[in-house]
Amino acid sequence: MSIAAIKHPFVEALVAGGRALPASTASWLNTRRAAALERANALSVPTTRDEEWRFTDLAPLNKLRVEASSAAAPVDVASFVVPEAAFRLTFVDGVYAPSLSSRSALPAGVTVSSLAEALTTNPALIEPHLAAHAGFDQQVFTALNTAWLRDGAVVHVAKNAVVDEPLHLLFIAAQKDAASCPRCLIVAETGAECTVIEDYVAATDEAYFTNAVTEIAIKPNARVRHVRLQRESTQAVHIAACAVSLAKDASYVSQSVAFGARLSRYNLDVVHRGEGTEAVIDGLALISGQQCADTHTTMDHAQPNGRCTQLHKTIVGGAAHAVFNGKVLVRKGAQLTNSAQQSRNLLLSSTARVDTKPQLEIFADDVKCAHGATVGQLDAEQLFYLKSRGLHDVAARNLLTYAFGAEIVDRIPVKSLVAQLESIVMAQTQAGV
């Protein structure tokens, strides 16, 4: 990222919003916000001349005239409720909405709260992790989010505590031209287990900007299952980063599904900091029209005996554009690493486009690493088989497209979400995305 001689007007407006934030009672948080603000002032908005953004044009940002939301707009959350969830924290345009949250009793040792509440009740928990895993030195959007840090969701699962029901973090965009910077911090102590749903939805069809950052710290022998849903307005811009730190024998399972946004970018960075770690990463993007969905992942194996499997799928129709860049880094000394990555992409029209770039960087000599990428249309033999069994051409195509996406959706461990998402996949395939 380069130093900007002339500030991008969009970033300049957001930086000004960051400066207006009230000071926190935590001096360390003020210091981190100030450092992030300095970097946001220095960094430029990436362009297609930057290697990490060469397939994704941020031109839709120029059309946005956004400003920070100061108050939560009235919304109805009924259609976004996950019945299986033990707890729901709701944010509207980035502002915590306690009246729309569902704060039921949780098992001993499990705490879910707003950032403001966590800073008051347990600041010693927050300080080692908040703005410590998601680096902002070279990431302008992460720097903006950190400079704006005032609200967010904090999940803490104490040592050996287990919560069987999922915890729902719901972020609703409700106002046209609003800019929000959602923040999530998830900390699973030694031996802890939990499932967290990070859910971005829209109560408006208008344009707005979401700039989200999530940090997940998983201690030794802890297990975190992370379901991330991005189903925002098709006029919105959604930029997000997730940084995961895995300690010895820790496990991280992620299912990420993206349907919405005119332009979306998701950066997932998983660092295997301890031996014997395990990560399972699933992703699905289903887009059409003029949408662009960009996913960048890094699996950083810094210690021996790490395992990772990744499957990322895209279904691209209309004149949409999907991007996947998956990097597997095996550092020197990270022997016996076993990491496999697959990128599978389905084009539904002659104008749809996919750019996929799997990467392996290996600096150890006793490892097992593999990657593969496919881009194509529906299989002619499978179509023939279904048509020979009585299905007409459109129904056969819809069924195969649905099955392609459902492989990822069916792995989500929440039945009601699987049903909702399968309905969306079926509806979009029938509409001929």
Secondary structure as UniProt FT lines:
FT   HELIX           9..19
FT   HELIX           27..42
FT   TURN            48..49
FT   HELIX           51..53
FT   TURN            54..55
FT   HELIX           59..63
FT   STRAND          67..68
FT   HELIX           78..80
FT   TURN            83..84
FT   STRAND          87..92
FT   TURN            93..94
FT   STRAND          95..96
FT   HELIX           98..100
FT   TURN            108..109
FT   STRAND          110..114
FT   HELIX           115..121
FT   HELIX           123..126
FT   TURN            127..132
FT   HELIX           140..147
FT   STRAND          153..157
FT   TURN            159..160
FT   STRAND          167..173
FT   TURN            176..177
FT   STRAND          178..180
FT   STRAND          183..188
FT   TURN            190..191
FT   STRAND          193..202
FT   STRAND          209..218
FT   TURN            220..221
FT   STRAND          223..231
FT   TURN            234..235
FT   STRAND          237..246
FT   TURN            248..249
FT   STRAND          251..258
FT   STRAND          263..272
FT   TURN            275..276
FT   STRAND          278..287
FT   TURN            289..290
FT   STRAND          292..301
FT   TURN            304..305
FT   STRAND          307..316
FT   TURN            318..319
FT   STRAND          321..330
FT   TURN            332..333
FT   TURN            335..336
FT   STRAND          338..347
FT   TURN            350..351
FT   STRAND          353..362
FT   STRAND          368..376
FT   HELIX           380..388
FT   TURN            389..390
FT   HELIX           393..409
FT   TURN            410..411
FT   HELIX           415..430
FT   TURN            431..432
//
